[in-house]
Amino acid sequence: MNPSDQIYQTLKTALVDLFEIEPDRIRPDADLYNDLNIDSIDAIDLIDHIKRETGQKLQAEDFRSVRTVQDVVDAVNRKLSPA
């Protein structure tokens, strides 16, 4: 499994477990705010969960421009990839 797929699976599991979102609603193009009803507090919880899962230091600033599930995957992937 490539890193992006692993991040996506971690994110999907988190969205289901933390926010009780039905798995079939979670798609790469799903808008976090409009489609999945994630608010700013939820987003912070999600970032914290991803930090614990990846062991990486992630900051809220890293996710300012994210809107979709794929945007989150891409942002985490950028942080995990060597510069």
C-alpha positions as CSV (number, residue, x, y, z in Angstrom):
1,M,0.0,0.0,0.0
2,N,1.5,3.4,-0.9
3,P,1.7,6.2,1.6
4,S,-1.2,8.1,0.2
5,D,-3.4,5.1,0.5
6,Q,-2.3,4.5,4.1
7,I,-3.0,8.1,5.0
8,Y,-6.5,7.9,3.3
9,Q,-7.3,4.7,5.3
10,T,-6.2,6.3,8.5
11,L,-8.2,9.4,7.8
12,K,-11.3,7.4,6.8
13,T,-11.0,5.3,10.0
14,A,-10.7,8.5,12.1
15,L,-13.7,10.1,10.4
16,V,-15.8,7.0,11.1
17,D,-14.6,6.4,14.7
18,L,-14.4,10.0,15.9
19,F,-17.3,11.6,14.1
20,E,-19.6,8.6,13.3
21,I,-19.6,9.4,9.6
22,E,-20.9,6.6,7.4
23,P,-18.0,5.1,5.5
24,D,-19.8,5.4,2.1
25,R,-19.9,9.2,2.5
26,I,-16.1,9.4,2.8
27,R,-14.6,9.8,-0.7
28,P,-11.5,11.7,-1.8
29,D,-13.7,14.5,-3.3
30,A,-15.9,14.8,-0.2
31,D,-15.9,18.3,1.2
32,L,-15.0,18.2,4.9
33,Y,-17.3,21.0,5.9
34,N,-20.2,20.7,3.5
35,D,-20.4,17.0,2.8
36,L,-19.1,15.6,6.1
37,N,-20.2,18.4,8.5
38,I,-16.8,18.7,10.0
39,D,-16.5,22.0,11.9
40,S,-13.3,23.8,13.0
41,I,-13.3,22.1,16.4
42,D,-13.7,18.7,14.7
43,A,-10.9,19.6,12.4
44,I,-8.5,20.3,15.3
45,D,-9.5,16.9,16.8
46,L,-8.8,15.3,13.5
47,I,-5.4,16.9,13.1
48,D,-4.6,15.7,16.7
49,H,-5.6,12.2,15.8
50,I,-3.5,12.2,12.6
51,K,-0.5,13.4,14.6
52,R,-0.8,10.6,17.1
53,E,-1.2,8.0,14.3
54,T,1.7,9.3,12.2
55,G,4.0,10.4,15.0
56,Q,4.6,13.6,13.0
57,K,4.5,17.2,14.2
58,L,1.5,18.6,12.3
59,Q,0.3,22.1,12.8
60,A,-3.1,23.6,12.1
61,E,-1.4,25.9,9.6
62,D,-0.5,22.9,7.5
63,F,-4.2,22.4,6.9
64,R,-5.5,25.9,6.4
65,S,-6.2,25.4,2.7
66,V,-7.7,21.9,2.9
67,R,-11.4,21.5,1.9
68,T,-11.7,17.9,0.8
69,V,-10.6,14.5,2.1
70,Q,-8.0,14.4,-0.7
71,D,-6.6,17.8,0.4
72,V,-6.0,16.3,3.9
73,V,-4.3,13.3,2.4
74,D,-2.1,15.5,0.3
75,A,-1.2,17.8,3.2
76,V,-0.2,14.9,5.4
77,N,1.7,13.3,2.6
78,R,3.7,16.6,2.1
79,K,4.6,16.6,5.8
80,L,5.7,13.0,5.8
81,S,7.7,13.2,2.6
82,P,11.4,14.2,2.9
83,A,12.0,17.8,1.7
